[in-house]
Amino acid sequence: MAASMVDTHEHLIEERERLQGVSHPRVPCDDWAMLFSHYLDSDLLTSGMPRTALNKFLSPGVDPIAKWKILEPYWPAVKNTGYGRAVRIAIRELYGVEELSGRTVPRAQEGYEKLRRPGLYRRVLRELANIESCQVNCLTGEPFKESDMPTFLMQDLSIVGMFAGPNFRQYAPPTGIKVKSLADWHRVIRWWFDRYGKYAVAVKSQNAYSRDIDYERVPAEEAEPVFDKVLRGDPVSAAERKRLEDHLFWEAVDQATARRLPVKLHTGYYAGQNSMPLGRVGKNPASAAELCRRSPDTRFVFMHIGYPYYEEMLALAKQWTNAYVDMCWAWIINPLAAKDFLKKFLATAPANKVLPFGGDYIPVEPVLGHARMARHGVAQALSELVEEGWLALQDALELVDPILHGNARRLFDLETKTRALSKAPWNRS
């Protein structure tokens, strides 16, 4: 049997929430089209599918079999992209459908309905994808999700709302702290770490969607006047907002560092379409290096290989002791670039600093397709290094377990986290 793999990044909702169907805001439809609702929907739009057609395709009010006619004109353009390939593999492996067509869609729908029952996640993730655990960044509002499967769907603590905004409504009420000053907000941040620090596998921020990750260490006395203005609802300038965000970013990161929690940061490519400022994205690697310099005790995990600027991320991981690179999402953004990245990484930087896989999905089914692609890419990268004379066969074989799971187990201290989560107050398993 193939070696197990640690999945270091997902956005999966809880299985019981998924099985509620369209009553959950992250489930637009409860049929085979659900597999197209995350990432592949973006390729469909950029291929020319009108938004109205996509909305109809993902609507719960359209007969599942009739949805093929909506997809058919655009399917040839997207079925070979990374996003399309992950879905095609999932449909083949889960429903026994080799190729989607008007003839096979009924079988895909039948397979969807048979699989959609309690045990769905373990069937897809553990039994078929051989994933030993997932790390989930919850997108449904909670900074930390008390999962029904805490030792399997391990959770990141989201810090983005601690410094971007900041998000008073989401973070303050559970603490019972009335926020009247910057010092109060510091207490709110510490409350979240005190409550969930021993259970979280890492902290996570996707703030790079809104700005560069060039966070400077701003002292409290410079940030406090801006915080007071935000608290009153007064307008603040872009420079003032950056000053406050930078200060609060380091307040959260320092709390994480004190608890030995790695800090996961989005870098590189944007989800969606027609929104990515590529010039700013290109600055991510240089800004990442500055973060490593400013906080040498913090273990930074830079996500998505900084695509398309992955050569620079190789230099980052080689130069900085505290820089790690996560290949989550990369295999479906550009599978050839991901293979190229891993191949170069293993000949450039220490092999213990790369994390090879995170599905990065909301629906669970395409994770299987993505995992198959990642395993193929890892095998291909290692094989090519051997064939081209850069690695001996034995050296390549010795890298398999560390890459697929060993690096993640050590970096995130998964053995300790599993013990803590097995005793978590909300664990009913």
Secondary structure, 3 states (H helix, E strand, C coil): CCCCEEEEEECCCCHHHHCCHHHCCCCCCCCHHHHHCCCHHHHHHHHCCCHHHHHHHCCCCCCCCCHHHHHCCCHHHHCCCHHHHHHHHHHHHHHCCCCCCCCCHHHHHHHHHHHCCCCHHHHHHHHHCCEEEEEECCCCCCCCCCCCCCCCEEEEEECHHHHCCCCHHHHCHHHCCCCCCHHHHHHHHHHHHHHHCCCCCEEEECHHHCCCCCCCCCCHHHHHHHHHHHHHCCCCCHHHHHHHHHHHHHHHHHHHHHCCCCEEEECCCCCCCCCCCHHHHCCHHHHHHHHHHHCCCCCEEEEHHHCCCHHHHHHHHHHCCCEEEECCCHHHHCHHHHHHHHHHHHCCCCHHHEECCCCCCCCCHHHHHHHHHHHHHHHHHHHHHHHCCCCCHHHHHHHHHHHHHHHHHHHCCHHHHHHHHHCCCCCCC
